């Protein structure tokens, strides 16, 4: 039986990512974001949604750049901490022992400990209510070499133990159930 439930954002699980921003070491910051995702594959586009009162908001608005850093079980503590502490009061890279690394295209730093870094340039900021959506072009991707399958060239994020966020809690991912198209694939 179904019962009425209050309207809300119940599309879970989501990736819990650390978004790095800033254009020089003195203003580098990290903000944890769960409101993120793919918008388009050609051209590659993604988004993050931030509350305007977040410390990273004016930095990203001014520079027009950010990096989405995928997170892992090993980065869970830093991921949570960077989401509940403000860059106004803390140097998140230093306090979480994370390494800022130069990006290929954008001035915002990568987080070296992340298995995948997605460099983004903002094309539109769309006010939505509690959050504003930063719509961005993906201008470069940096992948941990050990996670690239030598035979197929596929990136295997599952080997890095990705972190997921579901209704206020963090989780690791479970076992693989199938691949894209498995329901119609002919059995050998």
C-alpha positions as CSV (number, residue, x, y, z in Angstrom):
1,X,0.0,0.0,0.0
2,X,1.2,3.5,-0.8
3,X,0.7,6.4,1.5
4,X,1.0,10.2,0.8
5,X,4.4,11.6,1.6
6,X,5.4,15.2,1.6
7,X,6.8,16.6,-1.7
8,X,10.6,16.7,-1.7
9,X,13.8,15.8,-3.3
10,X,13.8,12.0,-2.9
11,X,15.7,10.9,-6.0
12,X,18.5,8.9,-4.4
13,X,21.2,7.8,-4.3
14,X,23.3,10.6,-5.6
15,X,27.0,11.1,-6.0
16,X,28.6,13.0,-3.1
17,X,31.3,15.0,-4.8
18,X,33.8,17.6,-3.6
19,X,33.8,20.7,-5.8
20,X,37.0,22.7,-5.8
21,X,37.2,26.3,-6.9
22,X,39.4,29.4,-6.8
23,X,41.9,30.9,-9.1
24,X,44.9,31.2,-6.8
25,X,46.1,29.3,-3.7
26,X,44.9,32.1,-1.4
27,X,41.2,31.6,-2.4
28,X,41.1,27.8,-3.1
29,X,38.1,26.2,-1.5
30,X,36.2,22.9,-1.5
31,X,32.5,22.5,-1.1
32,X,30.7,19.1,-0.9
33,X,27.8,18.8,-3.3
34,X,25.1,16.1,-3.8
35,X,23.0,18.2,-6.3
36,X,25.1,17.4,-9.3
37,X,24.8,15.4,-12.5
38,X,25.1,15.1,-16.2
39,X,23.1,17.4,-18.5
40,X,24.3,16.4,-22.0
41,X,26.8,14.1,-23.6
42,X,27.5,16.0,-26.8
43,X,28.7,18.6,-25.9
44,X,29.6,17.2,-22.5
45,X,27.8,19.3,-19.9
46,X,27.1,18.9,-16.2
47,X,25.8,21.0,-13.3
48,X,26.1,21.7,-9.6
49,X,23.5,23.5,-7.5
50,X,24.6,25.7,-4.6
51,X,23.0,27.9,-2.1
52,X,24.0,31.5,-2.6
53,X,25.2,31.8,1.0
54,X,27.8,29.1,0.6
55,X,31.4,30.4,0.6
56,X,32.2,28.8,-2.8
57,X,29.2,30.4,-4.5
58,X,30.8,33.9,-5.1
59,X,34.1,32.3,-6.0
60,X,32.6,30.2,-8.7
61,X,30.3,33.0,-9.9
62,X,33.4,35.3,-10.2
63,X,35.8,32.8,-11.9
64,X,33.2,30.9,-13.9
65,X,35.1,27.7,-13.2
66,X,35.1,24.7,-10.9
67,X,36.2,21.1,-10.7
68,X,33.9,18.2,-9.8
69,X,36.1,15.7,-7.9
70,X,34.5,12.2,-7.5
71,X,34.8,10.8,-4.0
72,X,35.5,7.4,-2.5
73,X,35.0,5.5,0.7
74,X,38.5,6.5,1.7
75,X,37.5,10.2,1.2
76,X,34.2,9.9,3.1
77,X,35.4,11.8,6.2
78,X,36.9,14.7,4.1
79,X,33.8,14.7,1.9
80,X,31.5,15.2,4.9
81,X,33.8,17.6,6.7
82,X,34.1,19.9,3.6
83,X,30.3,20.0,3.4
84,X,29.7,21.1,7.1
85,X,32.6,23.5,7.6
86,X,32.9,26.8,5.8
87,X,35.9,27.9,3.8
88,X,35.5,31.3,5.4
89,X,36.8,29.8,8.6
90,X,38.9,26.8,7.4
91,X,41.5,26.0,4.8
92,X,39.9,22.7,3.7
93,X,42.8,21.5,1.7
94,X,45.2,21.9,4.6
95,X,42.9,20.7,7.3
96,X,41.8,17.6,5.4
97,X,45.3,16.8,4.1
98,X,44.1,17.1,0.5
99,X,46.5,18.1,-2.3
100,X,45.6,20.9,-4.7
101,X,46.9,20.0,-8.1
102,X,47.0,22.2,-11.2
103,X,44.2,21.4,-13.7
104,X,44.7,21.1,-17.5
105,X,42.4,23.9,-18.5
106,X,40.7,25.7,-15.6
107,X,42.4,27.7,-12.9
108,X,40.6,25.9,-10.1
109,X,42.7,23.1,-8.5
110,X,42.0,19.4,-8.8
111,X,42.0,17.3,-5.6
112,X,44.8,14.9,-6.2
113,X,43.3,12.2,-4.0
114,X,40.2,12.0,-6.1
115,X,40.1,9.2,-8.7
116,X,38.4,11.4,-11.3
117,X,38.4,15.2,-11.7
118,X,36.0,16.9,-14.1
119,X,37.1,20.4,-15.1
120,X,34.1,22.7,-15.8
121,X,33.5,26.2,-17.3
122,X,30.2,27.8,-16.3
123,X,27.9,28.8,-19.3
124,X,24.8,29.8,-17.3
125,X,23.7,30.3,-13.7
126,X,20.0,29.6,-13.2
127,X,18.3,30.8,-10.0
128,X,15.9,28.1,-8.8
129,X,14.9,28.9,-5.3
130,X,17.0,27.7,-2.4
131,X,19.8,26.8,-4.8
132,X,21.2,28.2,-8.0
133,X,22.2,25.8,-10.8
134,X,25.7,26.3,-12.3
135,X,25.4,24.8,-15.8
136,X,28.8,24.1,-17.2
137,X,30.7,22.7,-20.2
138,X,33.1,19.9,-19.4
139,X,36.5,21.1,-20.7
140,X,38.8,18.4,-19.4
141,X,38.8,15.2,-17.4
142,X,41.6,13.8,-15.4
143,X,41.5,10.0,-14.5
144,X,43.6,7.9,-12.1
145,X,45.6,5.8,-14.5
146,X,45.3,2.6,-12.4
147,X,41.6,2.7,-12.9
148,X,41.7,2.6,-16.7
149,X,41.2,-0.9,-18.1
150,X,44.2,-1.5,-20.3
151,X,42.3,-3.8,-22.7
152,X,39.2,-1.6,-23.2
153,X,40.2,1.9,-22.2
154,X,37.2,2.0,-19.9
155,X,37.3,4.0,-16.7
156,X,36.5,1.6,-13.8
157,X,35.3,3.9,-11.0
158,X,33.9,0.9,-9.2
159,X,37.4,-0.2,-8.3
160,X,37.9,3.0,-6.4
161,X,34.9,2.3,-4.1
162,X,32.8,5.4,-5.0
163,X,30.8,7.2,-2.3
164,X,27.1,7.7,-2.6
165,X,24.7,10.0,-0.7
166,X,21.1,8.9,0.2
167,X,18.8,11.0,2.2
168,X,21.3,12.4,4.6
169,X,23.6,9.4,4.8
170,X,26.8,8.2,2.9
171,X,27.1,4.7,1.5
172,X,29.5,2.6,-0.5
173,X,28.1,0.9,-3.6
174,X,27.0,-2.7,-3.6
175,X,27.5,-5.6,-6.0
176,X,27.1,-5.2,-9.7
177,X,23.8,-6.4,-11.0
178,X,24.4,-6.1,-14.7
179,X,25.7,-3.8,-17.4
180,X,23.8,-1.4,-19.7
181,X,21.6,-3.5,-22.0
182,X,22.0,-6.7,-19.9
183,X,18.2,-7.3,-20.0
184,X,18.2,-7.8,-23.7
185,X,21.6,-9.3,-24.4
186,X,21.6,-12.7,-26.0
187,X,22.9,-15.5,-23.7
188,X,26.0,-17.4,-25.0
